[in-house]
Amino acid sequence: MPIDPVARLASLSQGYGARRVIKDLSLSVQPGITGLLGPNGAGKTTLFRTLATIAPPQSGVMELFGKPVTSERDARQVRRRIGYLPQDFGYYPAFSITDFVRYSAWLREVPSKEAESATKDALAAVGLADRARDRMKSLSGGMLRRAGIAAAIVGSPSLLLLDEPTVGLDPAQRLDFRALIRSLAGAGAAVVLSTHLVEDVGAACDTVLVLSDGQVVHRGTPQQLAEQSTPTAPGDSPLERGYMTVLGHGRPTEEAAC
């Protein structure tokens, strides 16, 4: 039986003023783990901000959890079910890690009777339970990133948008992160992971989207992306070479072809 998409975009365009970043984009996001790859400026962060209902689309249709999002009232209702980790996120420096995650739970309207246990569960999931009282201003880059992940997952959102979540994490922490998002997807969530680390996508994701110039230029499994690889493409693995190929960097030059 087909599974209804958590998010569906149809002919969606998005940008800033007259500058279009996403152009006539159509896609759906299913439960599971979706990796979002693309060069800087491809529109990944703009797509995330749109899915997180921070910026309404300039045109086109966006449905979240089976319902069209056409007003601020619609957006407020669906935000309760969305966890979002921006690449750069703000926080009050004097907050403890617990304060920060609990505040995120309050913003998402996690019921007050559940907020305390949800906060503890989120901190435990990212390995920060023993640092819960540490001030945000005292955290290293990797710990700050883990606090951000905890804030995104608190309350078990149905759609989780993670923009460069493994920046600053050491190899062991990246392995823990992969296990965490697999467990969330196993519980029925849709996780969308934007990263420049192609190996994270290959190891953790069910589906890969490659975004270029505001358009999806490839969609498939990690194996299917690797199979796009050409011998002339740069990269240290079939997956990296496949990624570079679909971006147009794997074709031989005219001089080499002669």
N, C-alpha and C positions, 0 to 999 in steps of 0.2 A: 504494500500500500504506500503511495507517495506521501512523503512528509511535507507538511506546509512550511514554506520558508519563514524564517524569523524576520527577515527584512527583504523587501522587494523594491527595486528602483526601476522606473520605466521612463525612458527619454528624458533623464534628469540632466539639467545643466546647473552649474554652480560657479561662482566666482566672486570677485571683489569689484564693485562698481561695474565699469564697462569691460573689465578683464575677465574673460572666461577661463576657468581652470579645468572644470569638468564639462564635457560637451556631449550632450545627447547620450548619456550613459544608461544602459539597462543591465541589471544583474540581480541575482537573488542570493541570499545567504541562508544556508541550511544549518541545523544543529550539527555540531562537530567543530573541527578546528580548520579555519581558512587562513592561509598565509597570503599576505599582500606584499608583493615585491614591486619595485620600480625605482628609477633614478630620482635624484633630488629634483623637485619641481614637477613630478609626474601627476600630483594631485592627491597623494595618499592622505596627508593630513587634512586637506579640504574635504575629502570623502568622509573621514572619521568625524570631523566637526558636523557634517551634515547628518550622518547616521546618529550622532549623539544629540541631535536636535538643538545644537548651539546656534547654527546658522540655517534658516529655512532655505529650501531650494529656490533658485531664481525661476526655474520652470521645470515641468515634468511632474511625475508622481512618485511619492515615497510612502510605502506602507510598512508599518512595524507591527509585528504580532498580529497580522491579518487586518489591520485597520489603517485607513488613510490618515496621514498626518497633515492637516491642512490649516491648523490654527495653533495659537499658543496654548489653548486649553488642551488640544490633542497632545501637544508636545509634553506638557506637564504630566499628563497621565502615563505616557509611555516611559518617561524618564525614570520612573520608579523601578523599571525593569532593566535599566541600562547601566552598566559599569564602564567607566571611561578613564583610561590612563593616558593623558597627553604626554608628548615627548618632554615638554617642560611644564611642570605644574606648580601652582602657588601653594603656600602654607604659611601659617603663623609661626615664626621661629621659636617662640616661647612655648608652643604646644608640646606636650609629650606625644609620643607615637600613638598612645591610646587615645588622647584627645583628638588627634588628627583623624584617625580612623573612625572614631565615634561620631565626629562631626560629619564625616562623609556619609555615615549611616543615617544621620538625621536629615541631611540634604536629600537623600534618596527615599526618605519617609519610611525607613525600616521601623516597624512598630516598637515603641519604647520598651515594652516588656521583652522584646527579642534583641534589642540593640546591644546590650552588654555581652550576651553570649555570642552574638554574631561578630562583635569586635574581637573577642578573645579567639574565636575560631579563625578569623582572618589573619590575626597576628601569628597564631601557631602555624598556619599554612605556609607563611613566608619565612618562618624561622626567627621571628622577632618577639616571641612570648617572653623571653628573659630580658629583653631590652625595652619593655613596654613603657617604662617611666622615663626613658631617655628623651631629652629635648630634641626637637626636629633640627634645631640649629647646630647640634653637636654631631650629626650623623655624617658618615662618609658617603661618597657617591653611591656605592653599592647598597648601603643600608637605606639611603634615601629612596632609591629605586624600589627596594623591597617594601618600604612603607607605602609608596605609591600604588604598588600592586595590591597590597592589603586593602587600601582605600577603594580600589576598583572592584574587588571581589566581595567586599563586606555585604552581607544580606543576600548572597547568592543570586546575582542578576541573571536574567535569561539571555541577554546579549552583552558580551564583554568585548570592548574595543581597546586594544593595547598597542600603543604607538611606541615602538622601540623599547619594549619592556626589559630587555636583557642588557642594555647599555650599563656598563659598570659592574656587572655581575661576574664573578670568577667562574671557571669551568664547572666546579661542583655545584654552585648556585644555579647555573644555567640548566644543569641536569635536573635539579630539584624543581625549577620553574617548568620544565617540560612535563614532569610528572604531575605537577599541580594543574596545568591546563588540560591535560588528558583526563584527570579526575573530574574537572568541571564539565568537560564535554561529555564524559560518561554519565553525568547526572542530568544531561539533556540541554545544557547551555550551548549557545552558538558563540564561539570564540573567534575573533578576527584579530590576527597578529600581523602588524606591520613591522618590517625589519629589513636591514641591509645584510643580515647574517643569513646567507642562503642555507647554511648547514642546519640552522634551527628550523627552517621551514621543512627541509628534507626529513628531519628526525621527528617532527611533532605534528605536521599538518596532514589533513585528509585531502584538502583541495588547495591549489595554488592559483592566485590571480596575479597576472603581471599587468601593471598599469603603466602607460606611457602617454604623455601629452593628453591626460584626461580621459583616456580610453582604455578599456581592457583589451590587450592584444593577445592574451593567452589565458585559457582556463583549463585546468585538468589536475590530475594527481601529480605529486612530485616525480613519479616515474615517467609520466607522459611528458613533463617538462624536460627531464633529462634526455628523453628520446629525440628532442628537437635539436640536440647538439650537432654541430658541424665541426669537422677537423680544424677549420681555420679560426674557430671562435676562441677568444681568450678565456682562461679559467683553469682552476686546479682540480675540478671534478666534473663529471658529466652534467650534474645539476647546474653548476655555475656556467658551463659552456652552453647548456640549453637555454638558460636565462639570457645570456648575452646574445645568443642566436635570435631569439624572438624579439629582442630589442633592435635587431638589425646590425649587430656587430660581428656576425659570424660569416658574412659573405666575402668571398675573395675579391680583392681589388682587380680592376681591369688589367693592371700590369702583371699581377700574379696569374691571372687567367690566360694570358697570352702564351 
